Amino acid sequence: MAGAGEEPFSPSVLGTREHWDAAYERELQTFQDIGDAGEIWFGEESMVRIITWLEKHKVPLDSSVLDIGTGNGVLLIELAKSGYMNLTGIDYSPSAIQLSEKIKEKEGMSNIKLKVEDFLTPSAELSGFDVCLDKGTFDAISLDPADAAGKRKLYVGSLSRVLKPEGFFLITSCNWTKEELLNEFREGFEILDELPTPKFCFGGRIGNSVTALVFQRKKVKPSILDKLD
Ligand SMILES: C[S@@+](CC[C@H](N)C(=O)[O-])C[C@H]1O[C@@H](n2cnc3c(N)ncnc32)[C@H](O)[C@@H]1O
């Protein structure tokens, strides 16, 4: 763990758009050649874990769900197969969105919405989600060689903008421990659950546990101006 004012991770290419563009460019080519959807970050079980939690907590199938940094969009495909019908995925890499569009087309899931967006500067139409999902995107942003700490703050601000009050945020990370994530999301979010996870490795850190947490956005307190209405 880093000391006060220190950056916890060394910057890495995994924190740059160029890296993800090149990676998904290659995966797009592989998909076109042999139909392989590419890397499932944290494995199939990470998707099962998320979907099981949503089902166990009876999160309605028509809830609006945003996958932040969707990559190949396979998590959204699995959610659609489980009956979720209001699904959106964003990624700042155009080649990721091209790949996810192709996979969506192959799977016949025409109702999934996919969009090139930088989550750190979300468009106005990205708002009011019941559920936000993040599998490895906050990790990638945390490795950005240019002002990772500032970008993590922007991330938390964006999340507060796009997620409804009392909406759920499910994050899977292997760069951050539970305690560190609680600290990162302390403003505006409270922890609801911790999901059981195996060991994994990412970005050169070996032997870290994967952390999977469920947060709920706190209720927005009515302002004095509301009471005057
Ligand atoms: C480790 S990959 C995980 C991809 C996907 N969530 C999965 O589980 O397969 C990180 C993803 O975050 C995306 N990403 C990183 N920074 C982003 C940002 N600021 N806005 C949107 N997407 C971002 C990358 O393009 C990449 O697709």
The ligand as an SDF file (V2000), in Angstrom:
LIG
                    3D

 27 29  0  0  0  0  0  0  0  0999 V2000
   -8.9530   -4.4000  -18.3790 C   0  0  0  0  0  0  0  0  0  0  0  0
   -9.9380   -3.9070  -19.7430 S   0  0  0  0  0  0  0  0  0  0  0  0
  -11.5020   -4.5970  -19.2480 C   0  0  0  0  0  0  0  0  0  0  0  0
  -12.4960   -4.7040  -20.3650 C   0  0  0  0  0  0  0  0  0  0  0  0
  -13.8550   -5.3070  -19.9600 C   0  0  0  0  0  0  0  0  0  0  0  0
  -14.4680   -4.5550  -18.8790 N   0  0  0  0  0  0  0  0  0  0  0  0
  -13.7170   -6.7390  -19.5720 C   0  0  0  0  0  0  0  0  0  0  0  0
  -13.9720   -7.0740  -18.4260 O   0  0  0  0  0  0  0  0  0  0  0  0
  -13.3530   -7.5270  -20.4490 O   0  0  0  0  0  0  0  0  0  0  0  0
  -10.1540   -2.1460  -19.4200 C   0  0  0  0  0  0  0  0  0  0  0  0
  -11.0890   -1.4630  -20.3780 C   0  0  0  0  0  0  0  0  0  0  0  0
  -11.3120   -0.1320  -19.9530 O   0  0  0  0  0  0  0  0  0  0  0  0
  -11.3370    0.7080  -21.0910 C   0  0  0  0  0  0  0  0  0  0  0  0
  -11.0800    2.0820  -20.5990 N   0  0  0  0  0  0  0  0  0  0  0  0
   -9.9720    2.5230  -19.9590 C   0  0  0  0  0  0  0  0  0  0  0  0
  -10.1150    3.8290  -19.6400 N   0  0  0  0  0  0  0  0  0  0  0  0
  -11.3330    4.2130  -20.0580 C   0  0  0  0  0  0  0  0  0  0  0  0
  -12.0620    5.4380  -20.0150 C   0  0  0  0  0  0  0  0  0  0  0  0
  -11.5250    6.5520  -19.4820 N   0  0  0  0  0  0  0  0  0  0  0  0
  -13.3100    5.4890  -20.5380 N   0  0  0  0  0  0  0  0  0  0  0  0
  -13.8580    4.3780  -21.1040 C   0  0  0  0  0  0  0  0  0  0  0  0
  -13.2060    3.1890  -21.1990 N   0  0  0  0  0  0  0  0  0  0  0  0
  -11.9700    3.0990  -20.6670 C   0  0  0  0  0  0  0  0  0  0  0  0
  -10.2900    0.1090  -22.0020 C   0  0  0  0  0  0  0  0  0  0  0  0
  -10.4090    0.5200  -23.3440 O   0  0  0  0  0  0  0  0  0  0  0  0
  -10.5750   -1.3790  -21.8060 C   0  0  0  0  0  0  0  0  0  0  0  0
  -11.5680   -1.8370  -22.6810 O   0  0  0  0  0  0  0  0  0  0  0  0
  1  2  1  0
  2  3  1  0
  2 10  1  0
  3  4  1  0
  4  5  1  0
  5  6  1  0
  5  7  1  0
  7  8  2  0
  7  9  1  0
 10 11  1  0
 11 12  1  0
 11 26  1  0
 12 13  1  0
 13 14  1  0
 13 24  1  0
 14 15  1  0
 14 23  1  0
 15 16  2  0
 16 17  1  0
 17 18  1  0
 17 23  2  0
 18 19  1  0
 18 20  2  0
 20 21  1  0
 21 22  2  0
 22 23  1  0
 24 25  1  0
 24 26  1  0
 26 27  1  0
M  CHG  2   2   1   9  -1
M  END
$$$$
